Amino acid sequence: MKDNSEMDFKEASKRFVAVFGEREPLIRPVGVKLIPKGRGREVEVPKGTRSIEEYQGVPWCEAVRIAATKGEVVVITKENVGCPAAAIALGLVDQYQKEPLGGKRKYTDLMAEPAAPADFTNGLVYACKDSGNMQFALFGNDDTGRYETLGAALKAVSGMKAIQPAIMDAAVAYQAENLDLDLKPDVVILALKPKQALLAIQGYNFLSGNRFEMSTIGIRGVCADLTAQPFIEQKLNGSLFCLGARALGGWEGNLLGLGMPYSIFQQMVSGMERSATGFPYKAYPE
């Protein structure tokens, strides 16, 4: 068996799934590759299962779900991303861009008028009622917004990690088995039931004894909590997903998410294997 540092993503994914046993259906790990802008980049944008145009308006949270549950390779760019908040978090657009993204966008299509990235950054979308910007409401005239005051919205936004300035050309979500290229992910995202997440955390901490600290707020659950934050901080993080991930992205209510750099995923898999007799998964009730 290879050392954890030598595991490629395909082997690490197989070994992760194997720890749970065949009786436990598992949503497969999703690799995330962030492709920087520039001619001299080492990795080109891979070909998706469908064209970029066919994924028009798909939010990043839904792209990750499609990759996890359907096995598709989903390529998201500023041209097709369905949520400006995700475009900001993933570094695809400038957070202070004043023009709406244009075209079909699943999130802003719910609004009477589409919000620009700057409207998200400045808290106007999340405090649409308090700021007097009900054109950005998602649920009609009774929508309270996501925060009661503009101040609360700005405080919340300040804690949402984002890859800024906008240095990324694309974000790719894929399963290891379904990408022809041997592409090392920048981030690995896991969608797990609580008891599955428990085993994953126990395995990771088996090697170090470190406590797992989760930073989440119920907004930008996949794009910020599970992608941008692990990428920027190079740490494991978790999320309960968010309004967009649940209502638009289609993530089921019995799942939560873990996001981490690939090196931490390798450590997690190794720790889960080495602690299998100390944390026997079959002992965990349904």
Phi, psi and omega in degrees: 000133182291151170298152185300329181289344181263353181291128170278173187295323180296313180293318180299320179295316180297318181291325176298311181296321184296331181300327184280341182088156185293337184287345184255105177296136187228135172287130188290149175301144178247127173272145177238123174246123178261122186258112180290158173287159174120145182289332185271012183294151183282331185240128174274163179292120180288164179280131178278169175301320173238167181290162177302322180294326181288342174262020182302129176083004181279123177292158180300321179300321178287324178301317179294321178295318178300317178296318184289320188259336182247351178076015181279152171266113188249122180254121181245131178230180178293338181286331185239351184301135188271000184218120179300327179298319177292321178301322177292309184300323183274358179076026180271333178224157176290134184294344179253016177298130186267350180261137174301158184292330176084156180072190181288122178221114192303322182285305185285346175294343177282346184270155174295324174226135182291135178276145175275162176309321180298328179292328174289311183298322182275006174081000186291327178289313186285337175242051187300323181288309183294327182272358180073033180239058183291351173294344179262005179296148179262336189233038175080195187292340180271000182294123179281349193083175180274342178222146187290326182233159177296324178299317178296321179296316180295322177297317179297313181298324182297337180264358180272114183294141179213144176276095181226140005295173186283091185254000185258142178266327183200157171235131185241128176249132186200154167271148183301323185286345190246015176241124183296325181284147172275080189257118178282122182288150171282323183223147172242132180246132178242131173252117192224152166289158183307318182288333174290319177297323178302312181296321179297316179293319178299319179295316180297314183282349176302328184276339188231334185077007180287145174282149177268123179246125184253130178244112182207162183217002179086007175227143181055047187294322182265315185290318181266303186297318189257349181240294185296315183296311176300325180292316184284316186268348182055046180222157173289137175219164179230166180206147172270015189068198186206181179305310182295317181296323180280305189283326182252321183280342174084015179288132185288155188289343182267011183245150168229171187239148169235137177230141186200155170299156183300322180300325178287324175299318177301315179297320180299312180300314179299316180294322178296319179293315185287338181255013187300326179275347176269333176234071183291114186298329181295344179279349182275121182291159178291000000 
